[in-house]
Amino acid sequence: MRILVIQGGIDSNLVTGEEVVINNDIKFLQGNGAKVFYEKIKISNSGWRSVTGKIGGLTWSFTNYRKIKKIISKHKPDVVHFHTIAPYLSLSVVFSAYNAGVPIVQTLHNVRWLCLEGGFFRGKTYCDDCIGSYGLLGVFRGCGHGRVIGSFLFVNNYIARRLGLIFKYVDQFIAVSDFVKRTHVQSYFPEDLISVRNNSVDLAGINHAINRKGVTFAGRVSVAKGALLLKRIIPSIKEVVNIVGNGPYLDDLRLFCTQNNYKNVVFWGKQTHEKTIEIIKQSACVVVPSQCGETFSLVAAESIAAGVPVVASNLGGVSDLVNHSRVGIVVAYDNHMEFVKAINEVLNDKNQSSMLRERGLSYVKNNLSHKKQGDALLNIYNLAIKKYNKKNDNNI
């Protein structure tokens, strides 16, 4: 099978969780005889190209239309797999692949088709008010970087969904969690067009440490990911607290710790994926205090694989992951005292580490391994090709 994988996004030299997932998939597919072509269509982060690229991603990009046409002509794939279409690539890329006569798959890593902000987050807290609608409320509220950009996103999403264009072009969607599928079905996506397939975890890079200590937060340091909650949690944690990552709230959090003399907090900044795993597996607890609709937390999944308990918000796909694996505790996303209690409970019960190591490794092997999720991905590709052929046979 010849597979063309296309990812859109902002041009950056930082590796995202989405790219880790894509690289894991490519490794599996190539190891099973598939020919995989990986193309990144990135928008510049500065200058006039950034402006034109972002406008094109919000509306229609003739440049991206031509790029996809050229790429498909070059690689001649059996199936095209898109990651993150909105708001970076626009419907133009899907239309281009459709016109080229190739079956199309899209992974729903987030809720961009439903929520103008992209993660069920408004102001400083969780918001899913636009589920079951086309997001007009988000325009009035200025979600998605203000009313002007929000208006473009709304029109793009409305046309794609209300007119059924995205359902006509895409042969199969992949939801990274049950939460993602459920919210899309509630927002008028045909249920039979969505297959649930979790992100896989590379077990080769994960082993178990003996002496673990402290708490680790790994991810984007932002309000949506729980930075404000961290400020309320840190004063009650006596062991080391690792902050791995960067983001818009990093300086504020660092200043807060300096002013209050919290010397147990270590700021690692942005690290490689390998180094992040190393820090996680040395920890006694990983905290995922997201205030948004976390679709699937790779940090949580990798922590579970290492047998490190996860204390997570009761939002999105991460809560399902922690509950199903039974390696951690889920608490109310807006209650910092519940977080503190759960974290200290984990830190004070280090005798359970051996049991959790076995439980976590077993869960990931059975549910999130490359083999399990890789086979599921191949089945989805074959399903998309079958649907595409059947659709064309009916049109003859």
C-alpha positions in Angstrom: 0.0 0.0 0.0 1.2 3.5 -0.9 0.2 6.0 1.8 0.6 9.8 1.6 0.6 11.5 5.1 0.1 15.2 5.1 0.4 17.5 8.1 -0.4 21.2 8.4 0.7 23.6 11.1 2.9 26.6 12.1 6.5 26.3 11.0 8.6 25.5 14.1 11.6 23.5 15.0 9.8 22.2 18.1 8.5 18.6 17.8 4.8 18.5 18.7 2.9 15.5 20.2 1.1 15.2 16.9 4.4 14.7 15.1 5.5 12.1 17.6 2.3 10.2 16.9 2.8 10.5 13.1 6.4 9.3 13.3 5.3 6.3 15.4 2.7 5.4 12.8 5.1 5.8 9.9 7.6 3.5 11.7 5.0 0.8 12.1 3.6 1.1 8.5 7.1 0.9 6.9 7.9 -2.1 9.1 4.9 -3.8 7.7 5.7 -3.3 4.0 3.8 0.0 3.3 5.4 2.7 1.2 4.9 6.0 3.2 5.4 9.5 2.0 5.3 12.2 4.7 4.7 15.8 3.6 4.6 18.9 5.9 2.8 22.0 4.7 3.8 24.6 7.3 2.8 28.3 7.6 5.6 30.7 8.4 5.4 32.1 11.9 6.4 35.6 10.9 6.4 38.0 7.9 4.0 38.4 5.1 4.0 34.7 4.3 2.6 34.1 7.7 -0.3 36.5 7.1 -1.1 35.1 3.6 -0.7 31.5 4.8 -3.1 32.0 7.8 -5.7 33.8 5.6 -5.5 30.9 3.1 -5.8 28.3 5.9 -9.0 30.1 7.2 -10.6 30.5 3.8 -9.2 28.8 0.6 -5.6 28.4 -0.4 -5.0 28.0 -4.1 -1.3 27.5 -3.3 -2.1 24.5 -1.1 -4.5 23.2 -3.7 -1.7 23.1 -6.2 0.8 21.7 -3.7 -1.5 18.7 -2.9 -2.2 18.1 -6.6 1.6 18.1 -7.3 2.4 15.9 -4.4 -0.3 13.3 -5.3 0.9 13.3 -8.9 4.4 12.6 -7.7 3.8 9.8 -5.2 0.6 8.2 -6.7 -0.8 7.1 -3.3 -3.5 4.5 -2.7 -4.8 6.7 0.2 -4.2 10.2 1.5 -4.1 10.7 5.3 -4.5 14.3 6.4 -3.6 15.6 9.9 -4.9 19.0 11.1 -6.7 20.4 8.1 -8.4 23.4 9.9 -7.2 26.1 10.4 -3.9 25.7 8.6 -4.7 24.0 5.2 -8.4 24.8 4.5 -10.8 22.7 2.5 -8.8 23.4 -0.6 -6.4 20.5 0.2 -9.2 18.0 0.7 -10.9 19.2 -2.5 -7.6 18.8 -4.4 -7.2 15.2 -3.2 -10.8 14.4 -4.0 -10.4 15.7 -7.5 -7.2 13.6 -7.9 -9.3 10.5 -7.3 -7.7 9.3 -4.1 -9.4 7.9 -1.0 -9.1 10.4 2.0 -8.7 9.8 5.7 -8.4 12.6 8.3 -7.4 12.2 11.9 -9.4 14.3 14.4 -6.6 15.3 16.8 -8.6 18.1 18.2 -12.1 19.7 17.9 -11.3 22.3 15.3 -14.4 21.5 13.2 -16.6 22.1 16.2 -15.0 24.8 18.4 -13.5 28.0 17.1 -10.8 28.0 19.8 -10.0 24.4 18.9 -10.0 22.8 22.4 -13.3 23.6 24.2 -11.7 26.4 26.2 -12.9 30.0 26.7 -11.4 32.7 28.9 -9.8 30.7 31.7 -11.9 27.5 31.8 -13.5 24.6 30.0 -16.4 25.5 27.6 -18.3 23.1 25.3 -21.3 25.4 24.6 -20.9 24.9 20.8 -21.3 21.2 20.8 -24.4 20.4 18.8 -24.3 23.7 16.9 -22.2 25.3 14.1 -20.3 27.6 16.5 -22.0 31.0 15.9 -21.9 31.6 19.6 -18.2 31.5 19.4 -18.1 34.4 16.9 -20.2 36.6 19.3 -17.9 35.7 22.1 -14.7 36.3 20.1 -13.4 32.8 20.4 -10.6 31.7 18.1 -8.4 34.8 18.4 -11.1 37.4 18.2 -14.3 38.0 16.2 -12.7 38.6 12.8 -10.7 35.4 12.7 -13.5 33.6 14.5 -15.9 34.7 11.7 -13.6 33.2 9.1 -13.4 29.9 11.1 -17.1 29.8 11.5 -17.8 30.3 7.8 -15.2 27.7 6.9 -16.7 25.2 9.4 -20.3 26.0 8.5 -19.7 25.4 4.8 -17.8 22.2 5.5 -20.4 20.7 7.8 -23.7 22.3 7.0 -23.3 21.7 3.2 -21.9 18.3 3.8 -18.7 19.0 1.8 -16.3 17.5 4.3 -18.5 14.3 4.6 -18.5 14.0 0.8 -14.7 14.4 0.4 -13.4 12.4 3.4 -14.0 8.7 3.3 -13.2 8.0 7.0 -12.3 10.1 10.0 -10.1 8.8 12.8 -11.0 10.0 16.4 -8.1 9.8 18.8 -10.6 9.0 21.7 -14.2 8.1 22.4 -14.6 11.7 23.7 -13.6 13.0 20.2 -16.0 10.8 18.4 -18.9 11.5 20.8 -18.6 15.3 20.5 -18.4 15.1 16.7 -21.4 12.8 16.4 -23.3 15.2 18.7 -22.3 18.0 16.2 -23.8 16.3 13.1 -20.9 14.1 11.9 -22.2 10.8 10.6 -21.3 8.1 13.2 -20.3 5.6 10.6 -17.7 8.0 9.2 -15.7 8.0 12.4 -13.5 5.2 13.7 -11.9 5.5 17.2 -8.2 4.8 17.1 -6.0 5.9 20.0 -2.5 7.2 19.6 0.1 4.5 20.1 3.0 4.5 22.6 6.6 3.5 21.7 7.4 1.1 24.4 11.0 0.7 23.2 11.9 4.0 24.8 10.2 3.4 28.1 11.5 1.4 31.1 10.9 1.6 34.8 13.0 3.5 37.3 13.5 2.2 40.8 13.8 5.3 43.0 11.1 7.8 42.0 10.5 11.1 43.5 8.5 14.3 42.9 5.8 15.5 40.6 6.1 16.3 36.9 4.1 18.5 34.6 5.1 18.1 30.9 3.5 20.1 28.1 2.6 23.6 27.0 2.7 26.0 29.9 -0.6 27.8 29.3 -3.8 28.6 31.1 -5.6 26.0 28.9 -3.2 23.3 30.1 -3.6 24.2 33.7 -0.9 26.8 34.5 -3.1 28.8 36.8 -4.0 25.6 38.7 -0.3 24.8 39.0 0.2 28.0 40.9 -2.4 26.8 43.4 -1.0 23.3 43.6 2.7 24.1 44.0 2.5 25.7 47.5 1.2 22.4 48.9 3.7 20.1 47.4 6.9 19.5 49.4 8.8 17.2 47.0 10.4 18.4 43.8 8.1 19.7 41.1 9.3 19.4 37.5 7.9 21.8 34.9 8.9 20.5 31.4 8.0 22.6 28.4 7.5 26.2 27.4 4.5 28.4 26.6 2.9 31.8 27.1 2.5 31.4 30.9 6.0 30.1 31.6 7.6 33.4 32.6 4.6 34.2 34.9 4.9 30.8 36.6 8.6 31.1 37.0 8.2 34.6 38.6 5.6 33.3 40.9 7.9 30.6 42.2 10.8 33.0 42.5 8.8 35.6 44.5 7.5 32.9 46.9 10.9 31.2 47.2 9.6 27.8 46.0 13.0 26.3 45.5 11.6 22.8 44.9 10.3 23.8 41.5 12.6 22.9 38.6 12.0 24.6 35.2 13.4 22.4 32.4 12.1 24.4 29.5 11.4 22.6 26.2 13.1 19.2 26.0 13.4 16.5 23.5 10.9 13.7 23.6 13.5 11.3 24.9 14.6 13.6 27.7 10.9 14.3 28.7 10.4 10.5 29.0 13.5 10.3 31.1 12.2 12.9 33.5 8.7 11.3 33.6 9.9 7.8 34.5 12.0 9.2 37.4 8.9 10.9 38.9 6.5 9.5 41.5 3.6 11.3 39.9 2.6 13.1 36.7 0.0 15.8 36.8 -2.3 16.7 33.8 -4.4 19.7 35.1 -5.9 20.6 31.8 -8.7 23.1 31.7 -9.6 22.3 28.1 -11.1 19.3 26.3 -7.9 17.3 26.2 -8.6 14.8 23.3 -5.8 12.4 24.1 -2.8 13.0 26.3 0.4 11.3 25.0 2.1 12.4 28.2 -0.4 10.6 30.3 -0.2 7.5 28.1 3.6 7.4 28.3 3.5 7.9 32.0 1.0 5.0 32.4 3.3 2.8 30.3 6.1 3.6 32.7 3.9 2.8 35.6 3.9 6.4 36.9 0.5 7.4 38.4 -1.3 10.2 36.6 -3.4 12.8 38.5 -5.6 14.3 35.8 -8.6 16.6 35.2 -12.0 14.9 34.6 -12.1 16.4 31.1 -11.9 15.0 27.6 -10.1 11.8 26.6 -7.4 12.0 29.3 -9.9 11.1 32.1 -11.0 8.0 30.1 -7.4 7.0 29.7 -6.6 7.2 33.4 -9.8 5.5 34.5 -9.5 2.6 32.0 -5.8 2.0 32.8 -6.4 2.3 36.6 -3.0 4.0 36.9 -3.8 7.3 38.5 -6.6 9.4 39.9 -9.1 11.7 38.1 -10.3 14.8 39.9 -12.6 17.8 39.3 -10.8 20.0 36.8 -11.6 23.2 38.7 -10.8 22.0 42.3 -7.2 22.6 43.2 -7.6 21.0 46.6 -8.7 17.7 45.1 -5.5 17.8 43.0 -3.4 18.5 46.0 -5.1 15.7 47.9 -4.7 13.2 45.1 -1.0 14.1 44.4 -0.1 13.8 48.1 -2.0 10.5 48.2 0.2 9.1 45.4 3.4 10.6 46.9 2.7 9.0 50.3 2.0 5.6 48.9 5.1 4.5 47.1 4.6 0.9 48.0 2.1 0.6 45.1 4.8 1.4 42.5 5.5 -2.3 41.6 1.8 -3.1 41.1 1.3 0.1 39.0 4.3 -0.7 36.8 2.8 -4.1 35.9 -0.7 -2.7 35.4 0.4 0.3 33.3 2.6 -1.8 31.0 -0.1 -4.4 30.6 -2.7 -1.8 29.7 -0.5 -0.1 27.1 0.7 -3.4 25.5 -3.0 -4.5 25.2 -4.4 -1.2 24.1 -1.9 1.4 22.9 1.0 -0.6 21.4 2.3 0.1 17.9 1.0 -3.3 16.8 -2.5 -2.8 18.2 -3.0 0.7 16.9 -1.0 0.1 13.8 -3.2 -2.8 12.7 -6.2 -0.5 13.5 -4.8 2.2 11.2 -4.3 -0.3 8.3 -7.9 -1.5 8.8 -9.1 2.1 8.6 -7.2 2.7 5.3 -8.7 -0.4 3.8 -12.1 0.7 5.0 -11.7 4.1 3.4 -10.5 2.5 0.1 -13.5 0.2 0.1 -15.9 3.1 0.8 -14.3 5.1 -1.9 -14.6 2.3 -4.5 -18.2 1.6 -3.6 -19.1 5.3 -3.8 -17.6 5.5 -7.3 -19.2 2.3 -8.4 -22.6 3.7 -7.4 -21.9 6.9 -9.5 -21.2 4.9 -12.7 
